[in-house]
């Protein structure tokens, strides 16, 4: 797999509806989590709850982290390095899931799937922090 924006995410970005009627801006509550290697990318996923539970009982995820330093420059969505603190041992996390936080997984827009973000993935939890650094040229994604 590769870093990808799901079709529904692309559609909402183009229509200006990602994140609600205000569209996608640098001040939106964008968050990320790491998802275990049990998850398989599905282009039909639209919301965070679609990603976290594919009908098979759910996938192990880390606690969500708010993205900081968000920028949009020349079609590149970028942010500061993302630090997931105190990631429990015993699970391999294969991808970064980026989403628009709304307070409910059922309405949180799924923005992107990144399994090679900055070369930092996959990673195994070791009880310490896992840091994912966006690619310096292409950020988390490029349109």
JOSULDA-V746433 format. One record per residue. N is the residue number from 1. RES is the residue in one small letter. SS is DSSP state (@ for helix, = for strand, . for the rest). PSI is psi in whole degrees, 0 to 359 (999 if undefined). OMEGA is omega in whole degrees, 0 to 359 (NA if undefined). Layout:
N_RES_SS_PSI_OMEGA ; N_RES_SS_PSI_OMEGA
This chain:
1_x_._168_178 ; 2_x_._173_175 ; 3_x_._135_185 ; 4_x_=_147_169 ; 5_x_._122_180 ; 6_x_._152_182 ; 7_x_@_318_180 ; 8_x_@_326_177 ; 9_x_@_313_179 ; 10_x_@_315_181 ; 11_x_@_316_182 ; 12_x_@_325_177 ; 13_x_@_313_180 ; 14_x_@_319_182 ; 15_x_@_351_181 ; 16_x_._23_183 ; 17_x_._0_177 ; 18_x_._126_182 ; 19_x_._13_179 ; 20_x_._193_186 ; 21_x_._340_180 ; 22_x_._350_181 ; 23_x_._186_186 ; 24_x_._115_180 ; 25_x_._171_180 ; 26_x_._351_179 ; 27_x_._359_176 ; 28_x_._156_178 ; 29_x_._84_180 ; 30_x_=_132_181 ; 31_x_=_167_178 ; 32_x_=_155_172 ; 33_x_=_162_174 ; 34_x_=_141_181 ; 35_x_=_144_184 ; 36_x_=_165_182 ; 37_x_._2_175 ; 38_x_._342_182 ; 39_x_._139_173 ; 40_x_._127_180 ; 41_x_._136_178 ; 42_x_._117_183 ; 43_x_._346_179 ; 44_x_._346_180 ; 45_x_._134_182 ; 46_x_._324_183 ; 47_x_=_164_183 ; 48_x_@_323_180 ; 49_x_@_334_174 ; 50_x_@_322_182 ; 51_x_@_314_185 ; 52_x_@_333_181 ; 53_x_._104_183 ; 54_x_._18_183 ; 55_x_._352_181 ; 56_x_._17_176 ; 57_x_._358_176 ; 58_x_._167_182 ; 59_x_._150_177 ; 60_x_._131_178 ; 61_x_=_158_173 ; 62_x_._170_171 ; 63_x_._146_180 ; 64_x_._149_179 ; 65_x_=_133_177 ; 66_x_=_135_177 ; 67_x_._141_178 ; 68_x_._161_178 ; 69_x_._33_182 ; 70_x_._133_176 ; 71_x_=_152_170 ; 72_x_=_114_180 ; 73_x_=_121_179 ; 74_x_._42_177 ; 75_x_._6_180 ; 76_x_=_126_174 ; 77_x_=_120_183 ; 78_x_=_167_178 ; 79_x_._173_175 ; 80_x_._162_173 ; 81_x_._143_184 ; 82_x_=_121_182 ; 83_x_=_120_175 ; 84_x_=_109_186 ; 85_x_._147_171 ; 86_x_._54_181 ; 87_x_._121_184 ; 88_x_._150_178 ; 89_x_._158_170 ; 90_x_._355_180 ; 91_x_._138_173 ; 92_x_=_127_180 ; 93_x_=_122_187 ; 94_x_=_342_186 ; 95_x_=_154_174 ; 96_x_=_128_177 ; 97_x_=_123_180 ; 98_x_=_135_183 ; 99_x_=_164_178 ; 100_x_=_113_182 ; 101_x_._129_179 ; 102_x_._353_185 ; 103_x_._347_180 ; 104_x_._128_178 ; 105_x_._332_182 ; 106_x_._340_180 ; 107_x_._1_180 ; 108_x_._111_181 ; 109_x_=_126_175 ; 110_x_=_117_185 ; 111_x_=_312_185 ; 112_x_=_155_178 ; 113_x_=_126_184 ; 114_x_=_109_180 ; 115_x_._5_176 ; 116_x_._22_183 ; 117_x_@_109_177 ; 118_x_@_13_181 ; 119_x_@_11_184 ; 120_x_._357_183 ; 121_x_._152_0 ; 122_x_._162_179 ; 123_x_=_148_175 ; 124_x_=_137_175 ; 125_x_._138_182 ; 126_x_._15_182 ; 127_x_._348_180 ; 128_x_._196_181 ; 129_x_._148_169 ; 130_x_=_125_179 ; 131_x_=_132_175 ; 132_x_=_120_182 ; 133_x_._120_179 ; 134_x_._150_177 ; 135_x_=_133_184 ; 136_x_._335_181 ; 137_x_._316_187 ; 138_x_._3_179 ; 139_x_=_211_175 ; 140_x_._327_172 ; 141_x_=_161_182 ; 142_x_=_133_179 ; 143_x_._999_NA
